[in-house]
Amino acid sequence: MLNPLFRKGTMTELRKRFIEDLQLHGLAPTTQYVYLCAMRMLAKHYDQSPAELTEEQIRQYFIHLTQVRKVSRSHATVAICALKFFYEYTLHRPWPVLRLLRPAREKKLPVILSRAEVSRLLHRVPGELYRLYFTTVYACGLRLREAARLQVSDVDGQRGLLHVRGKGHKDRYVPLPLSLLAQLRDFWKTHRTGPWLFPTPESVEHPPARPLSQTRIQHVFDQAREGCGLSKHPTVHTLRHCYATHLLELGVNLRLIQANLGHASPKTTSLYTHLTEPAQATLRGPLQQLMSTL
């Protein structure tokens, strides 16, 4: 029987304190949720309260995650961050093993679609609601959740800006293309269901309104991707990568793109510089000469 400390739907003093510490630290609700899930997985693995575990048990748990279950880097990172927070802030145990834990670095380049491929993909999206949602993601360089949580009041038509509630409580304004603004206004006339810019179809007919769910968004995107027969395997986040790459190709300043994406460091945005078509074109001539000598 699983110790109830971190079982879903239960509330002990320690679990309550952990949640309060997460809130006091200013972590986003989504981060709080995944940290709780990570602690529940640990409790389930040992069938013990995490407060009763030893440092060696924590070490063996991460060996199990990485060597036996072979979880992804993102999964391991969440587990590490959750445990570090729980033991260092809630239990005040700065164990040396917590500083040792670190998932292997991954250097994966994002999938990039051409502008023609993006257009092809968007035209395969069924229904005006989702087509306009994905168009907004691409045209404004948004994350999936950022676009899903947009409210009608976030559209500043007079200034041509979109207010975005960014990751880590970091709000920003991004330019809103005039053509997209016109489409959003026409779409608003069809439902007039506030506060969400993209409410679920069901909530339009049966209030209260709710924003689009992540699961539904990804499902519709997968259908569109399969329908247009792309050889690449893009995700919703690919549209954000395409936004940055295509703006660079059009000569937009990298620092400006960084601000629009909400990146804290220019290093993150500089990834796109060698993914652009002009950057690749500079290599074609020298490579041709290189091959001519073979």
Steps between C-alpha positions, in 0.01 A plus 500: 500500500643836391585732783238776474741794544506587131203304373267706284203632693659478845637781713744449787686771687823431312331498160319820592827661604665391174219660297521818707877516445448463125248783507721724715785443257280638223497186284233478232196275564614262224845470662341436839290222347791320329711525818220335697474228235875438525477465879207260467707284264783489753262405784344231282841356405599438864150486651632739763465863588776699322585648842606151620736424212879503529748676276608163356140417410475826305822411318367153411170647385673714238708206386169318454348792304795547266639146462194277539204709392718714270276803541544807280725787601199724568343235726825459695544878528151545648566220752834654603354849542201368698717299739753779545220738590334255739815398688680834502209740559227296672714255700820713518725209400767627253626149419819482287338241269246762389784709357638193322178419314493645152352356178724463196507803272316472171577707192205457269431743220135598455300398195458800267235525230524728200245779468324299228483195730357708784233631263422147383470378858272784613269446203451139612383598849126425529270780616547874536563485876807276481631647175495846657656366821797345314533807278533713817764264640705538181440871432585604858758234596300366794528191713203261495372599842562872444270499199237279665472737798465818297206719600300740287634788710857403401442627146606865471362590159590870526871432552512178299633300795415175676546468877653159579509341845835332467678214665607564859257793546695707243250701297594657168346680204551366148409664167162392363484494118212706361368210292488279810329777700228517233454121515477505880236773488292308248533184709391683815175596326418131450495405869545804731589267788737668742738513662694249286612586150485132402224334708416131462213445254296327772526792742369743237168320505511394865667770719713565694765545234822299526825538306616236252661199665858399422391145414242619245743748345767233450247252360375747237858593408595135453202451269602800289864383482398155382252649254754715316756219468810676634815288511611695809341444839405845636322570828297802609823649639655471153286797392682713760837383365384584147394848610851577627680345202282664236535844663878460502489411130308823439775701671335569839748579779579201723460706819148599397408139429638405843269754667199380301567137594547588867848346518707612798831434325607585143680163493165324482387707202837478321424132432288611204775694324652193331158351417405775255506456122756784443734343756481166322544669161838644601634145528379371166770667289797388716352150531470478120869591469588246769318222315652596163844390623383149588 
